[in-house]
Amino acid sequence: MSRETTAEAEAHRPASRLDRIGIPKPLFWGFVAVLIFMIGDGVETTFLSDYLQQPEGGGLPGSTAAFATVTIYGVAAMIASWLSGTLSSIWGPRRVMWLGGAWWVLFELLFLYVALPSKDATLIVATYGIRGFAYPLFAFAFLVWVQIASPVKMRGSVAGWFWFAFTGGLPTLGAALAAVAMGGFGLSQHGTLVLSLVVVAIGVVIGSVAVREEHGLRPIADETVENPRSLKRLAEGVDILWRDRRTLAGGLIRIANTAPQYGFFAMFPFVLGPATPGGGFLTSAEVATLASISYGANIAANLFFGVFADRFGWRRTITWFGCVGCAIATPLWYFAAVTTQSFAVTATFGVVYGLLLAGFVPLSALMPSMVAPKDKGAALAILNFGAGGAAFVGPVVVTVLFPLVGGGGVAIAFSVIYLLVALLSLKVKDPSDPGEARRQRAAAEPVRSAA
């Protein structure tokens, strides 16, 4: 029996309460593990760069600290995002999750207890940057797992729950835990990093022990694949881009999905915040709060659009709510902010943008569904790579365009990007998409009636 047939057979078993809300019961503890892991991973987001510049944190120059926490770490995470899908094809998702969890714990121990005490900038940058490979292997391998193990009718819902767990941990609850640890309990920054290590280790143990669903225990392959464990299959994570152009389109859509989000929060301190020439109307704390509010709205909407897309259609949700919705919301957010100079108005439009951004959630269901079973890992590898690539593309667009056209021009450019991928999304179709299936049934109904 093929993997697809096995997954579809799950649709006929009696639905549990978890199934009814879009979580396959055998994978429940995996979602918990990802949430806890990402909380631990997100603890450092609000203070690490500053900590590395302090004497107890290595005393690095500001540019070196930024290079370690943004550039090196980001490149490592982007590469690992691709590997999470291709290695899942070869080894199976659970083994890749083990690798990611062990990698994170090992290099965090080296970072905390070898690199930082040494005060050696090269060692600090290297150990922290290499640790960037870890979280995509753990989290995105589980995304592969849930997509291959879920029946088609639930794939939008499970994508929504995955991104709820992922973004709920990083940065939302992770940053909150750091605030409580340092503010409420008086832990030092080093002690808070140790706490993050403990939290991540708990998530790794849960993900390694409590999740036993069979699809994740073996390579993602069907009976047509010879030698599925061969490392030569890593190439399939690249050549699928020209074997199935829909996958390339999906990867570009994924980059466009959150690139403006990263770009805006790189730009806001210089157009709305204290770094604005002449002074902005937002303080640094308000810029941070604005990010938390928009992220919070997005987290809640991830669940809604996951379930909604399983009824309305994956591609239709991506096109109209994700692409077109964000194309409208992006310039509205920027121009409403600079025109009103009001935190309340800016936060309101940030919420609107965060809600519509969740319209891209069904892309995680659509991309693996439109390829053969042996290519599902490769399709998700491209999707995950796009998620990492967005963190680079957004700030690069700001860096290139802001000196030329200002903040308003950047906002309009982001809107145009969303409209372009809206056109691209029209080509990303698959019969398993609930919207496409419904349209085919409606087209066939007059024929059956006539017969």
Stockholm file with secondary structure:
# STOCKHOLM 1.0

chainA/1-451         MSRETTAEAEAHRPASRLDRIGIPKPLFWGFVAVLIFMIGDGVETTFLSDYLQQPEGGGLPGSTAAFATVTIYGVAAMIASWLSGTLSSIWGPRRVMWLGGAWWVLFELLFLYVALPSKDATLIVATYGIRGFAYPLFAFAFLVWVQIASPVKMRGSVAGWFWFAFTGGLPTLGAALAAVAMGGFGLSQHGTLVLSLVVVAIGVVIGSVAVREEHGLRPIADETVENPRSLKRLAEGVDILWRDRRTLAGGLIRIANTAPQYGFFAMFPFVLGPATPGGGFLTSAEVATLASISYGANIAANLFFGVFADRFGWRRTITWFGCVGCAIATPLWYFAAVTTQSFAVTATFGVVYGLLLAGFVPLSALMPSMVAPKDKGAALAILNFGAGGAAFVGPVVVTVLFPLVGGGGVAIAFSVIYLLVALLSLKVKDPSDPGEARRQRAAAEPVRSAA
#=GR chainA/1-451 SS CCHHHHHHHGGGSCCCHHHHTTCCGGGHHHHHHHHHHHHHHHGGGGTHHHHHHSGGGTCCCHHHHHIIIIIIHHHHHHHHHHHHHHHHHHHCHHHHHHHHHHHHHHHHHHIIIIIHHHTCHHHHHHHHHHHTTHHHHHHHHHHHHHHHHSCGGGHHHHHHHHHHHHHIIIIIIHHHHHHIIIIISCCCHHHHHHHHHHHHHHHHHHHHHSCCCGGGGSCSCCTTCSSTTCGGGGGHHHHHHHHCHHHHHHHHHHHHHHHHHHHHHHHHHHHTSTTSTTCCSSCHHHHHHHHHHHHHHHHHHHHHHHHHHHHHCHHHHIIIIIIIHHHHHHHHHHHHHHHHCCHHHHHHHHHHHHHHHGGGTTHHHHHHHTSCGGGHHHHHHHHHHHHHHHHHHHHHHHHHHHHHHHHHHHHHHHHHHHHHHHHHHTTCCCTTSHHHHHHHHHHHHHHHHHC
#=GC SS_cons         CCHHHHHHHGGGSCCCHHHHTTCCGGGHHHHHHHHHHHHHHHGGGGTHHHHHHSGGGTCCCHHHHHIIIIIIHHHHHHHHHHHHHHHHHHHCHHHHHHHHHHHHHHHHHHIIIIIHHHTCHHHHHHHHHHHTTHHHHHHHHHHHHHHHHSCGGGHHHHHHHHHHHHHIIIIIIHHHHHHIIIIISCCCHHHHHHHHHHHHHHHHHHHHHSCCCGGGGSCSCCTTCSSTTCGGGGGHHHHHHHHCHHHHHHHHHHHHHHHHHHHHHHHHHHHTSTTSTTCCSSCHHHHHHHHHHHHHHHHHHHHHHHHHHHHHCHHHHIIIIIIIHHHHHHHHHHHHHHHHCCHHHHHHHHHHHHHHHGGGTTHHHHHHHTSCGGGHHHHHHHHHHHHHHHHHHHHHHHHHHHHHHHHHHHHHHHHHHHHHHHHHHTTCCCTTSHHHHHHHHHHHHHHHHHC
//
